[in-house]
């Protein structure tokens, strides 16, 4: 992949390192001792969540045998943190202009389903007029998704239930963002790539594609889907192997 997306791969490496470093710092500052033996498990699950999304969180929690109540509280904290973090990312990206042309958004995306790709490829003329409407509908649904993420988390409930998890996750993503921006400035990385890569790691491919679409970064839409097709199946395979053995 370095041959095709060297800059994107460097950005992904930077944000993954930032998550690992942020998790280490957060665990040293907020060890979550009140959770007992689940403290390191939820820390690992949140680190996995911030290297690709909620699928990682669920898989790691199950693999480590984390208590269901702690897992549920972690989900609530994660929802609140993600909602706040997405607002910060969009604020940082506010001065980055959209790309010049939005006419080829669909052409760079991998298949959502095999049927759509086959039909669109076989009958491009017949389906071409559907592209603008599809992009609009997709953008609206992405915003609905973000609204659901924000509405499903309550800062008051999280703080009352397990404040240490919320504080841990807050430190975790704060250090993550500081490291990402610091590495980006030090190594002269493209801020647009870094912000999108950070979004893909914290929220997952869906939120990354939503951000790329909303900001008009059409050429980068493919990267979010690429992560979904390559990273998540690998994680699920490792999760299955962990539970079932050779």
N, C-alpha and C positions, 0 to 999 in steps of 0.2 A: 504493500500500500504506500510505502514511502515514495515509490516511483510515480504514483499518480497524485498523491496529496501530501507532499512533504511539509508544507506550511501547516496544513490541518493536523497532520500527525504530531508535529511539534507542539501545537496548541493543545491537543488531547493529552500528550504526555505531561505538559506543564500543569494542566488542571487536575490530572490524576495525582501527580506529586503533591499539589496544593491540598487536595483532600486528605491524603495520607498524613501529611505534615500537620494539617489542621486538626485531624482526629487525635494525633499524638499530643499536641498542645492542649486540646480541650480535655483529654482524659487526665492529664497532669494537673490541670487547673480545676476541673470539675469531675472528680472520680466517681461520683454517684454512689457513694457507699451505702446510702439508704436502700438501694435496690438489692443489696447482698450479692450473691453469685451471678446475678443477672446483669451487673454493671458492665462487665467487659463484653458480654454478649450483645447488649443493646448498642454498645459503642461500635462493635464490629458490624452490626446490622446497619446502623446509620452511615458508617463509612461506605458500606456496599451500596446503600441507597444513593449516596452522593458520588458514586462512580457509575451511574447509569440508571437510576430511578427506582421506583417502588418494587419492581419485580425482584431486584437484588435484595431489597430489605426483607421481603417475605421469604425468599429462598434461604437466606443466611439465618434468619430467625428460626425457621423450621429445622435447619441443619444443626444448629447449636442447641436446640431445645429450650429456647427462651420462653419464660412464663407468658401465657396468653394475655394477662392483664398488663404486663410490661410492654408487650408488643403493641397492644391497642393504644396505650398511652404514647408510645413512640410514634405511632401513626399520626395521632392528633398533633403532637409537637412538630412532626415533619411537615404536616399540612400548613401549619401556621408559619413556620420558618420559610417554606417554599414560597408562600404567598408574598411574604415580605421581601424575600430575595429576588423574586421576579420583578417586583416594582423597582428595586435598586438597579437591576440589570437594564431594564428599559430606560431608567433615568440616565445611566451611564452611556447608553446607546442613542440618546436623544439627538446628539449632534452629528451622528454618522448618517450621511444621506443615503437614500435608497439607490439601488442600481438603476442604470439608465433605462433598460428595457425590461418590461414585465411580460413580453409576448411569448416567451418560451419557458414559462414556469413549469408547465406539465412535462416538457420534453426531457428534463433532466432528472425526473423522479423515477425510482425503480418501481416495480409493480406493487400496487396495494393488493390487488388480486390478479391471478393469472388471466381471468376472463376479461377484465378491463383492458389489460395490455394487449391481449390477442385481438380483441375487437378494434381497439384504437389503431393497432398496427395494420390490421387487414383492411380497415375502412377509414383511413385518416380524413378523407374529405367529408364523409357523413358525420363524423364525430367532432370535427374541428370547432363547429359552432357552439359545442357544449362547454368548451374549456373556460371561457370567461365566467359563466354561471357557476361552474364547479369550483373555481378559485374563490369566488365570493362566498359560496356556501361553506367551503372549508374554513375560510377565515372567520366567519360568524360562529361556526361550531367550535373552533379553537378558543374563541373568547368565552363561549359558554363553559368550556372545560376549565379555563382559568377561574371563572366565577365560582364554579363548583368546588375547585380546590380551595379557594379562599373561604367560602361559606362553610366548608366542612370542618374548619379548625376554629377553636375558640381559645384565645389567649388566657382568659380567666379560668376555663376548665383545666387547661394544661398546667397552669401554675398551681392551681389548687390540688391537682392529682399528683403530679410528680414534677415539681419545679426544677429539680436537678437535670432531668432529661431536656427540658426546654432550654435551660442555661447551657448545657453541654452542646446542644445542636446550634445554639446561637453563636457560641465561641467557635465551634467547628467551621461554620460557613463564613464567619467574619475573617478568621485566619485564612481560610481558603481564598476568599476574594482578595485579601491583602497580598498573598503570595502570587496569585494569578496576575494582578496588576503590576506587582513588583518585577516579576520575571518578564512580563510583557515589555515593560519599559527598559529593563536591563538588556534584554536580547532583541529588542526592536521587533516584537511580534505585532502582527496586525490586530488591532483592538477588536475589530469586528469578529475575527475568527476566535479570539480568546473569549469574548462574551458569549458567543454561540456555543463554543465548546464547554464553557462553564455551565451554561443552561442545560446542555445535553447531559452533563454529569450529575447535576443537582436534581433536575426534574425528569430527565429521560428524553428519548427521541421525540416524543409527542410535543413536549413543551418547546424543544429546540426548533422543531419545524414550525410551530406556531409563532415563535419569535421571528424566525427568518422570513416567514410569510408576511407578518404584520409590519416588519421593517422594510420590506421590499428587497431583501437580500436573496434574489431568486437563484443565483448560482450556488448558494450554500444550502438550499433545501435538501439536496441529495445527501449531505453529510449526516443529517439527523436520521434519515432512514437507513443509511449505511450502518450506523451504530446499532440500530434496532435489529438489522438482519444478521450482523456479525457477532456483536457482544452478547446480546441476550440469549440466543440459542446456546452459545458456549457456556454461559453461566448455568442455564437450566440443565445442560448435559452434565456439568460438574456436580450440580445439586443431586441429580438422579444417581450418579455414581457414588456420591457420598453416602446416600441412604441405602442403596442396594448392593454396593460392593461389586467386585469382579465376578 
